[in-house]
Amino acid sequence: MRHRVAGRRLSRTKEHRLAMRRNLVASLIQHETISTTIEKAKEVKPFAEKLITLAKKGTLAARRQAIALLGNRDIVDYEDGRAVKTGTIIGKLFSELGPRYLDRPGGYTRIIRLSLRRLGDNGQLVLLQLISADETLEKKDKTKAKKGSRKKAKETVEVKEIGEAQESTETGEKSDQ
């Protein structure tokens, strides 16, 4: 029985699961969106969120802890058929992603289910994405607009009621004369 045993085995050994988790999170940080199976995405999501929370701290100790958890893989782009190093995963995590999510209290990733199934084993595919800074700002603006529109709607209803009350008193005075 597997009572109170957390995590998914994913038909892998402990070392293989750890390496897979590190590789998936490194690819997520590098590309900001990856396609994987739903089980792997659900297993990787909390690990990615913890690393981004470390990056928000931005201290040397947090950087060393992130390197210990993830490793410091190079980001390599291919230009004119040659491999060119453009930075490291930890560098991008602490210089771009940490400051991007400073105002956000968690929820840095999302899982979007795809209608596609993998050909070999019919596994459910998903997109694991980092939420962009624009979306966080748009969401704040929408909530403020909704709150503002509610207040405005309430004020207009009050103004209409006051206007109707004044009209009724004016017509009442005219009928008395």
PyMOL CGO cylinders between C-alpha atoms (Angstrom):
from pymol import cmd
from pymol.cgo import CYLINDER

trace = [
    CYLINDER, 0.00, 0.00, 0.00, 1.19, 3.52, -0.78, 0.3, 1, 1, 1, 1, 1, 1,
    CYLINDER, 1.19, 3.52, -0.78, -0.56, 5.39, 2.00, 0.3, 1, 1, 1, 1, 1, 1,
    CYLINDER, -0.56, 5.39, 2.00, 0.79, 8.92, 2.59, 0.3, 1, 1, 1, 1, 1, 1,
    CYLINDER, 0.79, 8.92, 2.59, 3.43, 8.60, -0.12, 0.3, 1, 1, 1, 1, 1, 1,
    CYLINDER, 3.43, 8.60, -0.12, 3.54, 11.84, -2.07, 0.3, 1, 1, 1, 1, 1, 1,
    CYLINDER, 3.54, 11.84, -2.07, 4.56, 12.32, -5.69, 0.3, 1, 1, 1, 1, 1, 1,
    CYLINDER, 4.56, 12.32, -5.69, 4.25, 10.35, -8.88, 0.3, 1, 1, 1, 1, 1, 1,
    CYLINDER, 4.25, 10.35, -8.88, 6.60, 7.58, -9.87, 0.3, 1, 1, 1, 1, 1, 1,
    CYLINDER, 6.60, 7.58, -9.87, 6.12, 8.09, -13.62, 0.3, 1, 1, 1, 1, 1, 1,
    CYLINDER, 6.12, 8.09, -13.62, 7.60, 4.60, -14.28, 0.3, 1, 1, 1, 1, 1, 1,
    CYLINDER, 7.60, 4.60, -14.28, 11.08, 5.91, -13.52, 0.3, 1, 1, 1, 1, 1, 1,
    CYLINDER, 11.08, 5.91, -13.52, 13.73, 5.45, -10.88, 0.3, 1, 1, 1, 1, 1, 1,
    CYLINDER, 13.73, 5.45, -10.88, 14.35, 8.17, -8.30, 0.3, 1, 1, 1, 1, 1, 1,
    CYLINDER, 14.35, 8.17, -8.30, 17.43, 9.45, -10.13, 0.3, 1, 1, 1, 1, 1, 1,
    CYLINDER, 17.43, 9.45, -10.13, 15.64, 9.48, -13.48, 0.3, 1, 1, 1, 1, 1, 1,
    CYLINDER, 15.64, 9.48, -13.48, 12.68, 11.40, -11.99, 0.3, 1, 1, 1, 1, 1, 1,
    CYLINDER, 12.68, 11.40, -11.99, 15.03, 13.98, -10.49, 0.3, 1, 1, 1, 1, 1, 1,
    CYLINDER, 15.03, 13.98, -10.49, 16.91, 14.44, -13.77, 0.3, 1, 1, 1, 1, 1, 1,
    CYLINDER, 16.91, 14.44, -13.77, 13.64, 14.67, -15.73, 0.3, 1, 1, 1, 1, 1, 1,
    CYLINDER, 13.64, 14.67, -15.73, 12.27, 17.28, -13.31, 0.3, 1, 1, 1, 1, 1, 1,
    CYLINDER, 12.27, 17.28, -13.31, 15.43, 19.38, -13.58, 0.3, 1, 1, 1, 1, 1, 1,
    CYLINDER, 15.43, 19.38, -13.58, 15.48, 19.15, -17.38, 0.3, 1, 1, 1, 1, 1, 1,
    CYLINDER, 15.48, 19.15, -17.38, 11.79, 20.06, -17.74, 0.3, 1, 1, 1, 1, 1, 1,
    CYLINDER, 11.79, 20.06, -17.74, 12.11, 23.08, -15.43, 0.3, 1, 1, 1, 1, 1, 1,
    CYLINDER, 12.11, 23.08, -15.43, 15.29, 24.23, -17.18, 0.3, 1, 1, 1, 1, 1, 1,
    CYLINDER, 15.29, 24.23, -17.18, 13.50, 24.01, -20.53, 0.3, 1, 1, 1, 1, 1, 1,
    CYLINDER, 13.50, 24.01, -20.53, 10.52, 25.87, -19.08, 0.3, 1, 1, 1, 1, 1, 1,
    CYLINDER, 10.52, 25.87, -19.08, 12.76, 28.67, -17.85, 0.3, 1, 1, 1, 1, 1, 1,
    CYLINDER, 12.76, 28.67, -17.85, 14.61, 28.83, -21.16, 0.3, 1, 1, 1, 1, 1, 1,
    CYLINDER, 14.61, 28.83, -21.16, 11.61, 28.71, -23.53, 0.3, 1, 1, 1, 1, 1, 1,
    CYLINDER, 11.61, 28.71, -23.53, 8.85, 29.88, -21.13, 0.3, 1, 1, 1, 1, 1, 1,
    CYLINDER, 8.85, 29.88, -21.13, 6.48, 27.27, -22.59, 0.3, 1, 1, 1, 1, 1, 1,
    CYLINDER, 6.48, 27.27, -22.59, 6.89, 23.53, -23.04, 0.3, 1, 1, 1, 1, 1, 1,
    CYLINDER, 6.89, 23.53, -23.04, 4.71, 20.70, -24.27, 0.3, 1, 1, 1, 1, 1, 1,
    CYLINDER, 4.71, 20.70, -24.27, 4.58, 17.60, -22.09, 0.3, 1, 1, 1, 1, 1, 1,
    CYLINDER, 4.58, 17.60, -22.09, 2.14, 15.10, -20.61, 0.3, 1, 1, 1, 1, 1, 1,
    CYLINDER, 2.14, 15.10, -20.61, -0.30, 16.18, -17.93, 0.3, 1, 1, 1, 1, 1, 1,
    CYLINDER, -0.30, 16.18, -17.93, 1.25, 13.92, -15.29, 0.3, 1, 1, 1, 1, 1, 1,
    CYLINDER, 1.25, 13.92, -15.29, 4.74, 15.34, -15.84, 0.3, 1, 1, 1, 1, 1, 1,
    CYLINDER, 4.74, 15.34, -15.84, 3.41, 18.90, -15.89, 0.3, 1, 1, 1, 1, 1, 1,
    CYLINDER, 3.41, 18.90, -15.89, 1.59, 18.43, -12.58, 0.3, 1, 1, 1, 1, 1, 1,
    CYLINDER, 1.59, 18.43, -12.58, 4.75, 16.99, -11.06, 0.3, 1, 1, 1, 1, 1, 1,
    CYLINDER, 4.75, 16.99, -11.06, 7.02, 19.77, -12.36, 0.3, 1, 1, 1, 1, 1, 1,
    CYLINDER, 7.02, 19.77, -12.36, 4.77, 22.78, -11.65, 0.3, 1, 1, 1, 1, 1, 1,
    CYLINDER, 4.77, 22.78, -11.65, 5.40, 23.05, -7.86, 0.3, 1, 1, 1, 1, 1, 1,
    CYLINDER, 5.40, 23.05, -7.86, 9.17, 22.71, -8.38, 0.3, 1, 1, 1, 1, 1, 1,
    CYLINDER, 9.17, 22.71, -8.38, 9.16, 25.53, -10.94, 0.3, 1, 1, 1, 1, 1, 1,
    CYLINDER, 9.16, 25.53, -10.94, 7.08, 27.74, -8.65, 0.3, 1, 1, 1, 1, 1, 1,
    CYLINDER, 7.08, 27.74, -8.65, 9.51, 27.18, -5.76, 0.3, 1, 1, 1, 1, 1, 1,
    CYLINDER, 9.51, 27.18, -5.76, 12.46, 28.15, -7.95, 0.3, 1, 1, 1, 1, 1, 1,
    CYLINDER, 12.46, 28.15, -7.95, 10.73, 31.34, -9.08, 0.3, 1, 1, 1, 1, 1, 1,
    CYLINDER, 10.73, 31.34, -9.08, 9.99, 32.19, -5.45, 0.3, 1, 1, 1, 1, 1, 1,
    CYLINDER, 9.99, 32.19, -5.45, 13.71, 31.75, -4.72, 0.3, 1, 1, 1, 1, 1, 1,
    CYLINDER, 13.71, 31.75, -4.72, 14.48, 34.05, -7.65, 0.3, 1, 1, 1, 1, 1, 1,
    CYLINDER, 14.48, 34.05, -7.65, 12.17, 36.71, -6.20, 0.3, 1, 1, 1, 1, 1, 1,
    CYLINDER, 12.17, 36.71, -6.20, 14.39, 36.81, -3.10, 0.3, 1, 1, 1, 1, 1, 1,
    CYLINDER, 14.39, 36.81, -3.10, 17.41, 37.53, -5.29, 0.3, 1, 1, 1, 1, 1, 1,
    CYLINDER, 17.41, 37.53, -5.29, 20.01, 36.91, -2.58, 0.3, 1, 1, 1, 1, 1, 1,
    CYLINDER, 20.01, 36.91, -2.58, 23.27, 35.08, -3.03, 0.3, 1, 1, 1, 1, 1, 1,
    CYLINDER, 23.27, 35.08, -3.03, 22.07, 32.29, -0.75, 0.3, 1, 1, 1, 1, 1, 1,
    CYLINDER, 22.07, 32.29, -0.75, 18.90, 31.90, -2.83, 0.3, 1, 1, 1, 1, 1, 1,
    CYLINDER, 18.90, 31.90, -2.83, 20.99, 31.79, -6.01, 0.3, 1, 1, 1, 1, 1, 1,
    CYLINDER, 20.99, 31.79, -6.01, 23.22, 29.06, -4.57, 0.3, 1, 1, 1, 1, 1, 1,
    CYLINDER, 23.22, 29.06, -4.57, 20.18, 27.10, -3.42, 0.3, 1, 1, 1, 1, 1, 1,
    CYLINDER, 20.18, 27.10, -3.42, 18.67, 27.33, -6.92, 0.3, 1, 1, 1, 1, 1, 1,
    CYLINDER, 18.67, 27.33, -6.92, 21.94, 26.12, -8.45, 0.3, 1, 1, 1, 1, 1, 1,
    CYLINDER, 21.94, 26.12, -8.45, 21.95, 23.17, -6.03, 0.3, 1, 1, 1, 1, 1, 1,
    CYLINDER, 21.95, 23.17, -6.03, 18.36, 22.26, -6.92, 0.3, 1, 1, 1, 1, 1, 1,
    CYLINDER, 18.36, 22.26, -6.92, 18.53, 22.86, -10.67, 0.3, 1, 1, 1, 1, 1, 1,
    CYLINDER, 18.53, 22.86, -10.67, 22.11, 23.03, -11.87, 0.3, 1, 1, 1, 1, 1, 1,
    CYLINDER, 22.11, 23.03, -11.87, 23.45, 25.91, -13.95, 0.3, 1, 1, 1, 1, 1, 1,
    CYLINDER, 23.45, 25.91, -13.95, 22.89, 24.83, -17.54, 0.3, 1, 1, 1, 1, 1, 1,
    CYLINDER, 22.89, 24.83, -17.54, 23.95, 27.13, -20.39, 0.3, 1, 1, 1, 1, 1, 1,
    CYLINDER, 23.95, 27.13, -20.39, 21.41, 28.62, -22.77, 0.3, 1, 1, 1, 1, 1, 1,
    CYLINDER, 21.41, 28.62, -22.77, 22.67, 27.94, -26.28, 0.3, 1, 1, 1, 1, 1, 1,
    CYLINDER, 22.67, 27.94, -26.28, 21.25, 29.43, -29.49, 0.3, 1, 1, 1, 1, 1, 1,
    CYLINDER, 21.25, 29.43, -29.49, 22.31, 28.43, -32.98, 0.3, 1, 1, 1, 1, 1, 1,
    CYLINDER, 22.31, 28.43, -32.98, 23.33, 31.27, -35.30, 0.3, 1, 1, 1, 1, 1, 1,
    CYLINDER, 23.33, 31.27, -35.30, 24.69, 30.52, -38.77, 0.3, 1, 1, 1, 1, 1, 1,
    CYLINDER, 24.69, 30.52, -38.77, 25.08, 26.85, -37.88, 0.3, 1, 1, 1, 1, 1, 1,
    CYLINDER, 25.08, 26.85, -37.88, 27.26, 27.59, -34.85, 0.3, 1, 1, 1, 1, 1, 1,
    CYLINDER, 27.26, 27.59, -34.85, 26.32, 27.20, -31.19, 0.3, 1, 1, 1, 1, 1, 1,
    CYLINDER, 26.32, 27.20, -31.19, 26.46, 30.52, -29.33, 0.3, 1, 1, 1, 1, 1, 1,
    CYLINDER, 26.46, 30.52, -29.33, 26.14, 30.72, -25.54, 0.3, 1, 1, 1, 1, 1, 1,
    CYLINDER, 26.14, 30.72, -25.54, 23.64, 33.44, -24.63, 0.3, 1, 1, 1, 1, 1, 1,
    CYLINDER, 23.64, 33.44, -24.63, 23.54, 32.97, -20.85, 0.3, 1, 1, 1, 1, 1, 1,
    CYLINDER, 23.54, 32.97, -20.85, 22.60, 30.49, -18.16, 0.3, 1, 1, 1, 1, 1, 1,
    CYLINDER, 22.60, 30.49, -18.16, 19.34, 29.17, -16.78, 0.3, 1, 1, 1, 1, 1, 1,
    CYLINDER, 19.34, 29.17, -16.78, 20.02, 30.58, -13.29, 0.3, 1, 1, 1, 1, 1, 1,
    CYLINDER, 20.02, 30.58, -13.29, 21.01, 33.93, -14.80, 0.3, 1, 1, 1, 1, 1, 1,
    CYLINDER, 21.01, 33.93, -14.80, 17.72, 34.17, -16.67, 0.3, 1, 1, 1, 1, 1, 1,
    CYLINDER, 17.72, 34.17, -16.67, 15.77, 32.97, -13.63, 0.3, 1, 1, 1, 1, 1, 1,
    CYLINDER, 15.77, 32.97, -13.63, 17.23, 35.66, -11.35, 0.3, 1, 1, 1, 1, 1, 1,
    CYLINDER, 17.23, 35.66, -11.35, 17.57, 38.53, -13.85, 0.3, 1, 1, 1, 1, 1, 1,
    CYLINDER, 17.57, 38.53, -13.85, 14.31, 38.21, -15.83, 0.3, 1, 1, 1, 1, 1, 1,
    CYLINDER, 14.31, 38.21, -15.83, 11.79, 35.95, -14.11, 0.3, 1, 1, 1, 1, 1, 1,
    CYLINDER, 11.79, 35.95, -14.11, 12.37, 36.96, -10.49, 0.3, 1, 1, 1, 1, 1, 1,
    CYLINDER, 12.37, 36.96, -10.49, 11.78, 40.69, -11.10, 0.3, 1, 1, 1, 1, 1, 1,
    CYLINDER, 11.78, 40.69, -11.10, 8.85, 39.93, -13.42, 0.3, 1, 1, 1, 1, 1, 1,
    CYLINDER, 8.85, 39.93, -13.42, 6.88, 38.25, -10.63, 0.3, 1, 1, 1, 1, 1, 1,
    CYLINDER, 6.88, 38.25, -10.63, 7.83, 40.48, -7.67, 0.3, 1, 1, 1, 1, 1, 1,
    CYLINDER, 7.83, 40.48, -7.67, 4.26, 41.72, -7.21, 0.3, 1, 1, 1, 1, 1, 1,
    CYLINDER, 4.26, 41.72, -7.21, 2.64, 38.33, -7.78, 0.3, 1, 1, 1, 1, 1, 1,
    CYLINDER, 2.64, 38.33, -7.78, 2.10, 36.12, -4.70, 0.3, 1, 1, 1, 1, 1, 1,
    CYLINDER, 2.10, 36.12, -4.70, 2.41, 32.74, -6.45, 0.3, 1, 1, 1, 1, 1, 1,
    CYLINDER, 2.41, 32.74, -6.45, 0.77, 31.11, -9.43, 0.3, 1, 1, 1, 1, 1, 1,
    CYLINDER, 0.77, 31.11, -9.43, 3.56, 31.78, -11.92, 0.3, 1, 1, 1, 1, 1, 1,
    CYLINDER, 3.56, 31.78, -11.92, 2.73, 28.85, -14.21, 0.3, 1, 1, 1, 1, 1, 1,
    CYLINDER, 2.73, 28.85, -14.21, -0.34, 27.49, -15.94, 0.3, 1, 1, 1, 1, 1, 1,
    CYLINDER, -0.34, 27.49, -15.94, -1.28, 24.17, -17.50, 0.3, 1, 1, 1, 1, 1, 1,
    CYLINDER, -1.28, 24.17, -17.50, -3.29, 24.32, -20.72, 0.3, 1, 1, 1, 1, 1, 1,
    CYLINDER, -3.29, 24.32, -20.72, -4.73, 21.06, -21.97, 0.3, 1, 1, 1, 1, 1, 1,
    CYLINDER, -4.73, 21.06, -21.97, -4.30, 20.36, -25.67, 0.3, 1, 1, 1, 1, 1, 1,
    CYLINDER, -4.30, 20.36, -25.67, -6.77, 18.43, -27.76, 0.3, 1, 1, 1, 1, 1, 1,
    CYLINDER, -6.77, 18.43, -27.76, -3.86, 16.47, -29.23, 0.3, 1, 1, 1, 1, 1, 1,
    CYLINDER, -3.86, 16.47, -29.23, -2.87, 13.04, -27.99, 0.3, 1, 1, 1, 1, 1, 1,
    CYLINDER, -2.87, 13.04, -27.99, 0.61, 11.59, -28.32, 0.3, 1, 1, 1, 1, 1, 1,
    CYLINDER, 0.61, 11.59, -28.32, 0.84, 9.10, -31.17, 0.3, 1, 1, 1, 1, 1, 1,
    CYLINDER, 0.84, 9.10, -31.17, 2.74, 6.30, -29.48, 0.3, 1, 1, 1, 1, 1, 1,
    CYLINDER, 2.74, 6.30, -29.48, 0.77, 5.84, -26.26, 0.3, 1, 1, 1, 1, 1, 1,
    CYLINDER, 0.77, 5.84, -26.26, -2.21, 8.22, -26.64, 0.3, 1, 1, 1, 1, 1, 1,
    CYLINDER, -2.21, 8.22, -26.64, -0.98, 10.30, -23.67, 0.3, 1, 1, 1, 1, 1, 1,
    CYLINDER, -0.98, 10.30, -23.67, -2.80, 13.56, -22.87, 0.3, 1, 1, 1, 1, 1, 1,
    CYLINDER, -2.80, 13.56, -22.87, -0.60, 16.48, -23.94, 0.3, 1, 1, 1, 1, 1, 1,
    CYLINDER, -0.60, 16.48, -23.94, -0.55, 19.87, -22.26, 0.3, 1, 1, 1, 1, 1, 1,
    CYLINDER, -0.55, 19.87, -22.26, 1.30, 23.16, -22.48, 0.3, 1, 1, 1, 1, 1, 1,
    CYLINDER, 1.30, 23.16, -22.48, 3.12, 24.21, -19.33, 0.3, 1, 1, 1, 1, 1, 1,
    CYLINDER, 3.12, 24.21, -19.33, 3.62, 27.98, -19.53, 0.3, 1, 1, 1, 1, 1, 1,
    CYLINDER, 3.62, 27.98, -19.53, 5.01, 30.79, -17.46, 0.3, 1, 1, 1, 1, 1, 1,
    CYLINDER, 5.01, 30.79, -17.46, 2.46, 33.55, -17.08, 0.3, 1, 1, 1, 1, 1, 1,
    CYLINDER, 2.46, 33.55, -17.08, 3.73, 36.73, -18.73, 0.3, 1, 1, 1, 1, 1, 1,
    CYLINDER, 3.73, 36.73, -18.73, 3.99, 40.05, -16.91, 0.3, 1, 1, 1, 1, 1, 1,
    CYLINDER, 3.99, 40.05, -16.91, 1.44, 41.60, -19.31, 0.3, 1, 1, 1, 1, 1, 1,
    CYLINDER, 1.44, 41.60, -19.31, -1.23, 39.13, -18.24, 0.3, 1, 1, 1, 1, 1, 1,
    CYLINDER, -1.23, 39.13, -18.24, -0.71, 39.91, -14.58, 0.3, 1, 1, 1, 1, 1, 1,
    CYLINDER, -0.71, 39.91, -14.58, -1.14, 43.63, -15.25, 0.3, 1, 1, 1, 1, 1, 1,
    CYLINDER, -1.14, 43.63, -15.25, -4.18, 43.08, -17.47, 0.3, 1, 1, 1, 1, 1, 1,
    CYLINDER, -4.18, 43.08, -17.47, -5.83, 40.99, -14.79, 0.3, 1, 1, 1, 1, 1, 1,
    CYLINDER, -5.83, 40.99, -14.79, -5.26, 43.71, -12.18, 0.3, 1, 1, 1, 1, 1, 1,
    CYLINDER, -5.26, 43.71, -12.18, -6.69, 46.33, -14.55, 0.3, 1, 1, 1, 1, 1, 1,
    CYLINDER, -6.69, 46.33, -14.55, -9.77, 44.20, -15.22, 0.3, 1, 1, 1, 1, 1, 1,
    CYLINDER, -9.77, 44.20, -15.22, -10.47, 43.69, -11.53, 0.3, 1, 1, 1, 1, 1, 1,
    CYLINDER, -10.47, 43.69, -11.53, -10.03, 47.40, -10.87, 0.3, 1, 1, 1, 1, 1, 1,
    CYLINDER, -10.03, 47.40, -10.87, -12.29, 48.22, -13.81, 0.3, 1, 1, 1, 1, 1, 1,
    CYLINDER, -12.29, 48.22, -13.81, -14.94, 45.81, -12.53, 0.3, 1, 1, 1, 1, 1, 1,
    CYLINDER, -14.94, 45.81, -12.53, -14.80, 47.33, -9.06, 0.3, 1, 1, 1, 1, 1, 1,
    CYLINDER, -14.80, 47.33, -9.06, -14.85, 50.81, -10.54, 0.3, 1, 1, 1, 1, 1, 1,
    CYLINDER, -14.85, 50.81, -10.54, -17.79, 50.01, -12.79, 0.3, 1, 1, 1, 1, 1, 1,
    CYLINDER, -17.79, 50.01, -12.79, -19.70, 48.57, -9.83, 0.3, 1, 1, 1, 1, 1, 1,
    CYLINDER, -19.70, 48.57, -9.83, -19.12, 51.75, -7.87, 0.3, 1, 1, 1, 1, 1, 1,
    CYLINDER, -19.12, 51.75, -7.87, -20.13, 53.88, -10.83, 0.3, 1, 1, 1, 1, 1, 1,
    CYLINDER, -20.13, 53.88, -10.83, -23.24, 51.78, -11.36, 0.3, 1, 1, 1, 1, 1, 1,
    CYLINDER, -23.24, 51.78, -11.36, -24.12, 52.14, -7.69, 0.3, 1, 1, 1, 1, 1, 1,
    CYLINDER, -24.12, 52.14, -7.69, -23.57, 55.92, -7.86, 0.3, 1, 1, 1, 1, 1, 1,
    CYLINDER, -23.57, 55.92, -7.86, -25.72, 56.26, -10.98, 0.3, 1, 1, 1, 1, 1, 1,
    CYLINDER, -25.72, 56.26, -10.98, -28.53, 54.29, -9.33, 0.3, 1, 1, 1, 1, 1, 1,
    CYLINDER, -28.53, 54.29, -9.33, -28.31, 56.58, -6.29, 0.3, 1, 1, 1, 1, 1, 1,
    CYLINDER, -28.31, 56.58, -6.29, -28.30, 59.67, -8.50, 0.3, 1, 1, 1, 1, 1, 1,
    CYLINDER, -28.30, 59.67, -8.50, -31.35, 58.41, -10.41, 0.3, 1, 1, 1, 1, 1, 1,
    CYLINDER, -31.35, 58.41, -10.41, -33.18, 57.69, -7.16, 0.3, 1, 1, 1, 1, 1, 1,
    CYLINDER, -33.18, 57.69, -7.16, -32.37, 61.16, -5.84, 0.3, 1, 1, 1, 1, 1, 1,
    CYLINDER, -32.37, 61.16, -5.84, -33.45, 62.70, -9.15, 0.3, 1, 1, 1, 1, 1, 1,
    CYLINDER, -33.45, 62.70, -9.15, -36.73, 60.76, -9.11, 0.3, 1, 1, 1, 1, 1, 1,
    CYLINDER, -36.73, 60.76, -9.11, -37.35, 61.78, -5.51, 0.3, 1, 1, 1, 1, 1, 1,
    CYLINDER, -37.35, 61.78, -5.51, -36.78, 65.44, -6.38, 0.3, 1, 1, 1, 1, 1, 1,
    CYLINDER, -36.78, 65.44, -6.38, -39.09, 65.19, -9.40, 0.3, 1, 1, 1, 1, 1, 1,
    CYLINDER, -39.09, 65.19, -9.40, -41.83, 63.59, -7.33, 0.3, 1, 1, 1, 1, 1, 1,
    CYLINDER, -41.83, 63.59, -7.33, -41.58, 66.31, -4.69, 0.3, 1, 1, 1, 1, 1, 1,
    CYLINDER, -41.58, 66.31, -4.69, -41.66, 68.98, -7.38, 0.3, 1, 1, 1, 1, 1, 1,
    CYLINDER, -41.66, 68.98, -7.38, -44.73, 67.45, -9.06, 0.3, 1, 1, 1, 1, 1, 1,
    CYLINDER, -44.73, 67.45, -9.06, -46.35, 67.05, -5.62, 0.3, 1, 1, 1, 1, 1, 1,
    CYLINDER, -46.35, 67.05, -5.62, -45.82, 70.76, -4.94, 0.3, 1, 1, 1, 1, 1, 1,
    CYLINDER, -45.82, 70.76, -4.94, -47.25, 71.71, -8.34, 0.3, 1, 1, 1, 1, 1, 1,
    CYLINDER, -47.25, 71.71, -8.34, -50.37, 69.62, -7.79, 0.3, 1, 1, 1, 1, 1, 1,
    CYLINDER, -50.37, 69.62, -7.79, -50.92, 71.28, -4.39, 0.3, 1, 1, 1, 1, 1, 1,
    CYLINDER, -50.92, 71.28, -4.39, -50.93, 74.77, -5.96, 0.3, 1, 1, 1, 1, 1, 1,
]
cmd.load_cgo(trace, "trace")
